[in-house]
Amino acid sequence: MKVVAIENLQVEDKVVKRLVNELLPSHEFKYYKERPASQAELTARLSDADVAAGVNFPISGDAISRAEKLRMISVSFTGYDHVDLEAATSRGVVVSNVPYYATQSVTELVYGFIFAVLRNLVKADGVVRTGWTREGLLGEELYGKTLGIIGLGAIGQNVAKVGVAFGARVLAYDTAPRGEIAVQLGIELADMGTLLKESDVITIHVPLLSSTRGLIGEREIGLMKEGAILINASRGPAVVKEPLCKALSKGKIRAGIDVYDVEPLPLDDPILKVKNTVLTPHIGFYTREALLRRTEIAFQNIKSFIEGKPQNVVNPKVSR
């Protein structure tokens, strides 16, 4: 069986070599270290592949249909909205993902955003470099504030746990039943309206689905407190950009944003022109430890598929 890593796995070569030797010793392995420049180049790389590995690059239905030998796609993310799942399923191609690998790294970035905003850290750094003053740097504590979590999956639960440790009141909203988990964590479940109205900090942790696209729009932002902090380290399209930029420009809310509806973010994007924001280039997952975890799990997914015991499958109805 031929396994093709279609782009850079973002770990050291010795790690890749170890995993190939340990998990795929009798199979052919081809490793491309540069992202495909186009769907046409992707299609060429998949021309004789049985398994596509290291999938962060979008895979269209056309590319899947042209890859006649393709039997599995091993996505190197928790999210898989960049893969045409319907096309893969209709072709009988198993798609697996890497759940939970970035739970800790995303949680830590969320709190990095929270404290960067509450304590004016970006501005404070500039002040020290250009002239010592505390003017305009009066900060706030997280302790005693209300932290609202939208989406109580693995990352949301971890964020909640840390919030409780910091002494915040934690509210959570989820469409799935989470009562038992809420009791275990010592947090409160709330409807979306209540969470938006009462939270000082709101952080989003939902997958990108039709039901979560545009989840936070003009109405939802209008319900937020003056000066509330909105954190998005989930998916960019979960928040509607125009009302977000408007609220930030007016100073109604503040924000920490790691994900965008278009990535890389164009230099003329309106989010770059508004104030009250801390922006990062989609680095929630980007720690040495998380990248190692995801690569190990992605390779194990391939090994399990080859052995006829596929794991972490996101299209379980696929015919095998």
Secondary structure, DSSP 8 states (H G I E B T S, - for coil): -EEEE-S--SS-HHHHHHHHHHH-TTSEEEE--S--SSHHHHHHHTTT-SEEEEE-S-B-HHHHHH-TT--EEEESSS--TTB-HHHHHHHT-EEE--TTTTHHHHHHHHHHHHHHHHTTHHHHHHHHHH----TT-----STTSEEEEE--SHHHHHHHHHHHHTT-EEEEE-SS--HHHHHHHT-EE--HHHHHHH-SEEEE-----TTTTT-B-HHHHHHS-TTEEEEE-S-GGGB-HHHHHHHHHHTSEEEEE---SSSS--TT-GGGG-SSEEE-SS-TT-SHHHHHHHHHHHHHHHHHHHTT---SBS-TT---
